[in-house]
Amino acid sequence: MLSSVVHLLIIASYAGLLLYAAAQDMLTLKLPNRLSLAILLLYPGHVLVSATPIDWQGSLVLAGLVLAGGIFCFFMGWAGGGDAKLFAVVSLWAGPALFPVFLLITGVSGGLIAGAMLARRHLAPRVAPRWAAAHGLSAAGVPHDDPVAKRAAQMSLPYGAAIALGGLAVAVSLLMQG
């Protein structure tokens, strides 16, 4: 009984950290290392108190391969370093069994976020540049200090939010397993 409560608290903490990571990435386009580290440090507790057996060896191999791929993507300029680390640590939690679900939810979420950003960028009302500047707005009619508007203008994708959604699907699956 106690181990099931502890396991529930560990998974709830994992989910809470993912929600925080999603919010951080949406607001700042940064994923602090401490978030990925905290999620990583929860994993041994999950392995020790889970009611179902966990293929932790397979999970470690998978996470290592994902991290290597993430580092490659980072050096190619295709992904941020925080995204690569978060993706690897959530892959650890997903393990080989839940990795396909994690990939699917993350990919669909990333596509929806990208679509929403494109829609905001192209559907935002345009205002005369001089009037906008006089009123502290960008040419798109949004405040200069609006981080979401800046991100939309730069087209930087907060993919950590998509990774977090995929990770939340993993958390739900883990809870359903017991």
N, C-alpha and C positions, 0 to 999 in steps of 0.2 A: 504494500500500500504506500509506504513512504517513498519507495523508489519511483512509483508512478507519478507521485506529486512532484518529486524532484525533476523527473523527466519532463513533465508538463512545464515546470518553471524554466528549464533549460531551453525548451523549444519556444516558449513565449519570449524569453530573452533574445534568442536568435531572431525571431520575427520582429521584435521591437527594434533591434539594431538594424535590421534590413529597412524598416520604415524610416528610421533616422537617416540611414545612408541615402535612401531615395530622396528625402527632403533636402539633404545637404547638396546632393548632386543637382537637383532641380534649381536650387537657389544660387549655388556658387560654382557649379561645374567642377567641384573638387570632392574627392573621396579621401578623407584622412586615413592614413595608415592604421591609426588606432582602431578604426571601425572594423577593418578586415582582420586585424590582430585579435580583437575581442571576439569576433565570430569564430575565428580559428581556435581560440582558447576554450570556448564552450564545447567544442567537438568531442574531446576526450570524455567529458562528463556524459554527453549523449551516448557515446559508445558504452560506457560502463553501466548506465542505469536503464538503457532501453530494454523493454520486455521482449523485443524480437532481436534475433541475431543480426549483426551488422557486418558487412564485408568491408572492414576498415582497411585491409591491405589493398583491395581493389580500388577503394576510394582514394587512398594515398597515391597509387599509381596514376589514376585518372586525374587527380588534382595536379600532380606533377606535370603530366602531359599538357593539361590545359594551361598551366602557368607558363610552360615553355612556349606554347602557341601565343599566349597573351603577350609575352615579352617580345616575341617576333613582331606581332601586330603593333606593339608600342613603338618599336624601332623603325617600323615602316611608316609610322604616322597614322595608322588606321584606328588606333584606340588609345585612350589615356592609360597611364600607369595604374591609377586607382581602379579603373574598370577591369584591367587585367588581373589585379590582385583579388578584387571582389569576386570576379567570375571564377577564379580558381578556388577560392575558399568555399563558395557556394557549391561548386562542383564536388568538393570534398563531402559536404553534407548530403548532396544528392546521391552520390555513389553511382556505380554502374547501373543499378536498377532504376533510379529516378532521373538519371541524366537526360534521357530523351524528352521527358516531360518538362524538365527545366529548360532545355534548349528550345522547345516549342513555345512555351509561355514567354520566355525571354525574347525570342525572335518576333513573335506576334506583337508583344508589348512595345518593342523597339520600333517596329513598323508603324504602330499607331501613334507613338510619340513623334516620330519623324513626320507623319502625315499631319498631325495637329500643328507642328511647328511650321510646316510649309503653308498650311492654310492660314495661320496667323500672319505669316510674312506677306503672303500675296493678297489676303483679304482685308488687311488692316487699312483703315481709311487714310487716304493721303491728304496732307494739308500743305498749303503753300510754305516753302522753306523759310521765308523771312518771317511770316507770322508765327510759325512753329518756334523758330529760334528766339523770337521776342518773348515768347511765353514759356520758355524753358523746355520746349518739346523737341523731339527729333522730327525729321521730315515725315515720319510715319504717324506722328501725332501722339507719341507716348513720351513720358518723362525720360530725360537722359539717364537718370539713375535707376531705371527699371531693368533689373537683371534679366528678366524673361525676354523683354524686347531686345536687349543687347544680344542675347543668345540667339534669338530668331534671326537677327540681322547677320550674325556671324555664321549661322547654321551649324553651331556646335551642338551635337546631340548629347543630352544627359543620359547616356546609356546605363549608368548606374541605377537609374530608376527602373529600367526594364529588367536589369539583372535582379534587382530587389523583388520585383513582381514574380519573376521566375523562382526566386528563392522562397517567396511566400507560398507558392504552389508546392514546393518541396516540404515546407513546414506543415501544411495541411495534410499532405500525403503521409508524412511521418506520424502525425497525430492519429490519422485514420488507421494506420498499421498497429497502433497500440502503444 
